[in-house]
Amino acid sequence: MKYLTTEDSYQSPPLTPTWFARTFPSLVFYFRLARLIWWSAREAKKGDLTTEKRVLGSRGILRSLEYVGVNFQIENLAAFRELKSPCVFVSNHMSTMETMLFTCIIEPDREITYVIKESLIKYPVFKHIMRSRDPIVVTRENPREDFRTVLKAGRERLSRNISVVVFPQTTRSTIFNPSEFNTIGVKLASHAKAPVIPVAIRTDAWGNSKRFIKEFGPIDPSKTVRICFGDPIQIQDNGKEEHEQIVRFILGKLRKWF
């Protein structure tokens, strides 16, 4: 399977967008995205959206963002490439971008699935793609029941060598509030005896819409996308210290990037 890069980091190559792409980045990007989503949904509906095809589609989205002028800086890929076991990725959450791009960044090395809200498996067209990922679905109506679901289903996925991506924030935001960053990822890792990979992201180049579907906001190429993976963390005792370590890692990167 083709890697985004075989190096420990990735930097977008120098590209000069066309005048049309520079002038209308959102229009150009979403036109390309629609074709990629339609293709992926068709393959998923047929039961033929393989890992290789998922990676191909995800990379197409990243290339489409680069096409309109968005630059990427991705660091410390060795953090998960050198692991000998599945893991729990615990990340802050800014936009739709990370959900779509973690596939081409991580899955050439290890299969992943996501903890997602129930509405994502009901969107027209897109629902076929999400269901094909065998995600862990939570309702966000009953926190206690959601917690049990994540622990049980997450441990089952990890036992099948499928790593789990968790976004513990209550909502997507450019502002990282530690008090809204819950411990579910750490508790899942402790329950399954799996390591945690903290992930700090800045993906606000893909905005959140305030008018229509929140997931598909304006594209702003002036904002560099930054993703940094932290080194693996083994959970000890109740995981409180490890959770604080993850929070410090994310906060430190965001303060540097903003």
C-alpha positions as CSV (number, residue, x, y, z in Angstrom):
1,M,0.0,0.0,0.0
2,K,1.4,3.4,-0.9
3,Y,2.5,5.6,1.9
4,L,1.9,9.3,2.1
5,T,5.6,9.4,2.9
6,T,8.2,6.9,4.0
7,E,9.8,9.6,6.2
8,D,9.1,10.5,9.8
9,S,7.4,13.7,8.7
10,Y,5.4,15.1,5.7
11,Q,5.6,18.6,4.2
12,S,3.4,19.5,1.3
13,P,5.4,20.0,-1.9
14,P,5.5,23.5,-3.4
15,L,2.5,23.9,-5.6
16,T,1.1,26.9,-7.4
17,P,-2.7,26.7,-7.6
18,T,-4.5,27.9,-10.7
19,W,-6.1,31.3,-10.6
20,F,-9.5,29.7,-10.4
21,A,-8.5,27.5,-7.4
22,R,-6.9,30.4,-5.6
23,T,-10.0,32.6,-6.2
24,F,-12.6,30.0,-5.3
25,P,-10.9,27.4,-3.1
26,S,-14.0,26.2,-1.4
27,L,-15.9,25.7,-4.7
28,V,-13.0,23.8,-6.4
29,F,-12.3,21.7,-3.3
30,Y,-15.9,20.6,-2.7
31,F,-16.5,19.8,-6.3
32,R,-13.5,17.4,-6.1
33,L,-14.6,16.1,-2.7
34,A,-18.1,15.3,-4.0
35,R,-16.7,13.0,-6.6
36,L,-14.4,11.3,-4.1
37,I,-17.2,10.8,-1.6
38,W,-19.6,9.5,-4.4
39,W,-17.0,7.0,-5.5
40,S,-16.2,5.8,-2.0
41,A,-19.9,5.5,-1.1
42,R,-20.5,3.5,-4.2
43,E,-17.7,1.1,-3.4
44,A,-18.9,0.9,0.2
45,K,-22.5,0.1,-0.8
46,K,-21.1,-2.8,-2.9
47,G,-19.1,-4.0,0.1
48,D,-15.9,-3.4,-1.8
49,L,-14.4,-0.4,0.0
50,T,-11.2,-2.1,0.9
51,T,-8.5,-0.6,3.1
52,E,-6.5,0.2,0.0
53,K,-9.4,2.0,-1.6
54,R,-10.1,3.9,1.6
55,V,-6.5,5.1,1.7
56,L,-6.7,6.1,-2.0
57,G,-9.8,8.1,-1.4
58,S,-8.5,9.8,1.7
59,R,-5.3,10.7,-0.1
60,G,-7.4,12.2,-2.9
61,I,-9.0,14.5,-0.4
62,L,-5.6,15.6,0.9
63,R,-4.3,16.2,-2.6
64,S,-7.5,18.2,-3.4
65,L,-6.8,20.5,-0.4
66,E,-3.2,20.9,-1.6
67,Y,-4.5,21.6,-5.1
68,V,-6.3,24.7,-3.8
69,G,-3.3,25.9,-1.8
70,V,-3.6,24.3,1.6
71,N,-0.2,23.3,3.1
72,F,0.4,20.3,5.4
73,Q,3.0,19.7,8.1
74,I,2.7,16.3,9.7
75,E,5.2,15.2,12.4
76,N,6.4,12.1,14.2
77,L,4.8,9.3,12.1
78,A,7.3,6.9,13.8
79,A,5.2,7.2,17.0
80,F,2.7,4.6,15.6
81,R,4.7,3.0,12.8
82,E,7.1,1.4,15.3
83,L,4.4,0.1,17.6
84,K,4.0,-3.7,17.7
85,S,0.4,-3.6,18.9
86,P,-2.9,-1.7,18.2
87,C,-3.4,1.5,20.0
88,V,-5.8,4.2,21.0
89,F,-5.3,7.6,19.2
90,V,-6.6,10.4,21.4
91,S,-6.9,13.7,19.5
92,N,-8.4,17.2,19.8
93,H,-11.1,17.9,17.2
94,M,-11.3,21.0,15.0
95,S,-13.0,20.1,11.8
96,T,-14.2,17.4,9.4
97,M,-10.7,17.2,8.0
98,E,-9.1,14.9,10.6
99,T,-11.9,12.3,10.3
100,M,-11.2,12.1,6.5
101,L,-7.5,12.3,6.5
102,F,-6.3,10.1,9.3
103,T,-7.0,7.2,7.0
104,C,-4.3,8.1,4.4
105,I,-1.9,9.1,7.2
106,I,-2.3,6.1,9.5
107,E,-3.9,3.2,7.6
108,P,-1.0,2.3,5.4
109,D,0.6,1.1,8.7
110,R,-2.4,0.0,10.8
111,E,-6.1,-0.4,10.4
112,I,-8.2,2.2,12.3
113,T,-11.8,2.9,13.2
114,Y,-13.5,5.8,15.0
115,V,-15.8,6.5,17.9
116,I,-18.4,8.6,16.2
117,K,-21.8,10.2,16.9
118,E,-24.9,8.4,15.6
119,S,-25.8,11.1,13.1
120,L,-22.7,10.4,11.0
121,I,-24.1,7.0,10.0
122,K,-27.4,8.6,8.8
123,Y,-26.1,11.2,6.4
124,P,-27.2,10.5,2.8
125,V,-24.4,9.0,0.7
126,F,-21.7,9.5,3.5
127,K,-23.4,7.0,5.7
128,H,-22.3,4.1,3.5
129,I,-18.7,5.1,4.0
130,M,-18.9,5.4,7.7
131,R,-20.8,2.2,8.2
132,S,-18.1,0.3,6.2
133,R,-15.6,1.4,8.8
134,D,-17.3,-0.7,11.6
135,P,-17.3,2.4,13.8
136,I,-18.1,2.6,17.5
137,V,-21.3,4.6,17.6
138,V,-22.4,6.7,20.5
139,T,-25.7,8.6,20.9
140,R,-24.5,11.5,23.1
141,E,-27.8,11.2,24.9
142,N,-26.8,8.8,27.7
143,P,-23.2,9.4,28.8
144,R,-23.1,6.3,31.0
145,E,-24.4,4.0,28.2
146,D,-22.0,5.6,25.7
147,F,-19.1,4.9,28.1
148,R,-20.1,1.2,28.3
149,T,-20.4,1.1,24.5
150,V,-16.9,2.5,23.9
151,L,-15.3,0.2,26.5
152,K,-16.9,-2.9,25.2
153,A,-16.8,-2.2,21.4
154,G,-13.4,-0.6,21.6
155,R,-11.8,-3.5,23.4
156,E,-13.3,-5.8,20.8
157,R,-11.9,-3.8,17.9
158,L,-8.5,-3.6,19.6
159,S,-8.5,-7.4,20.1
160,R,-8.9,-7.7,16.3
161,N,-5.8,-5.5,15.8
162,I,-7.9,-2.5,14.8
163,S,-6.7,0.7,16.5
164,V,-9.3,3.2,17.7
165,V,-9.5,7.0,17.1
166,V,-11.2,8.9,19.9
167,F,-12.0,12.6,19.9
168,P,-12.9,13.3,23.5
169,Q,-14.1,16.9,23.0
170,T,-17.8,17.5,23.2
171,T,-17.7,19.5,20.0
172,R,-15.4,20.6,17.2
173,S,-13.6,23.8,18.1
174,T,-10.5,25.8,17.4
175,I,-10.4,26.5,21.1
176,F,-9.0,23.7,23.2
177,N,-10.7,23.6,26.6
178,P,-9.2,20.9,28.8
179,S,-12.3,20.8,31.0
180,E,-14.3,19.6,27.9
181,F,-11.7,17.0,27.0
182,N,-12.9,13.8,28.7
183,T,-10.9,10.7,29.8
184,I,-12.7,8.1,27.6
185,G,-9.7,7.5,25.4
186,V,-7.4,6.8,28.4
187,K,-10.1,4.6,30.1
188,L,-10.5,2.6,26.9
189,A,-6.7,2.1,26.6
190,S,-6.5,1.1,30.3
191,H,-9.4,-1.3,29.9
192,A,-7.9,-2.9,26.8
193,K,-4.3,-2.7,28.1
194,A,-3.3,-0.8,24.9
195,P,-1.0,2.2,24.5
196,V,-2.3,5.7,23.8
197,I,-0.9,7.9,21.0
198,P,-1.8,11.5,21.7
199,V,-2.5,13.6,18.6
200,A,-2.4,17.4,18.4
201,I,-4.0,18.9,15.3
202,R,-4.6,22.3,13.8
203,T,-7.1,21.8,10.9
204,D,-9.0,25.1,10.9
205,A,-8.1,25.5,7.2
206,W,-11.4,23.5,6.8
207,G,-13.9,25.6,8.6
208,N,-17.2,24.7,10.3
209,S,-20.2,26.0,8.5
210,K,-22.5,28.3,10.4
211,R,-25.3,28.3,7.8
212,F,-25.8,24.8,6.4
213,I,-24.2,21.5,7.2
214,K,-21.6,22.2,9.9
215,E,-19.2,19.6,8.6
216,F,-18.7,21.5,5.3
217,G,-17.5,25.0,6.0
218,P,-15.2,27.3,4.0
219,I,-11.7,26.3,3.0
220,D,-9.0,28.8,3.9
221,P,-5.6,28.0,2.3
222,S,-3.9,30.8,4.3
223,K,-4.0,28.5,7.4
224,T,-1.4,25.7,7.5
225,V,-2.6,22.3,8.6
226,R,-0.5,20.8,11.4
227,I,-0.7,17.3,12.8
228,C,1.7,16.0,15.4
229,F,1.7,12.5,16.9
230,G,3.0,12.1,20.4
231,D,5.1,9.1,21.5
232,P,3.1,6.1,22.9
233,I,1.9,6.3,26.5
234,Q,1.2,3.2,28.6
235,I,-1.6,3.8,31.1
236,Q,-0.8,3.2,34.8
237,D,-3.2,3.0,37.7
238,N,-6.3,5.2,37.0
239,G,-4.8,7.0,34.1
240,K,-5.1,10.5,35.6
241,E,-1.4,11.4,35.1
242,E,-1.5,10.1,31.6
243,H,-4.6,12.1,30.7
244,E,-2.9,15.2,32.0
245,Q,0.2,14.4,29.9
246,I,-2.0,14.1,26.8
247,V,-3.6,17.5,27.6
248,R,-0.2,19.1,28.1
249,F,1.0,17.7,24.8
250,I,-2.0,19.1,22.8
251,L,-2.0,22.5,24.6
252,G,1.8,22.9,24.0
253,K,1.5,22.3,20.3
254,L,-1.6,24.5,19.9
255,R,0.1,27.4,21.7
256,K,3.1,27.0,19.4
257,W,0.9,26.9,16.2
258,F,-1.6,29.7,17.0
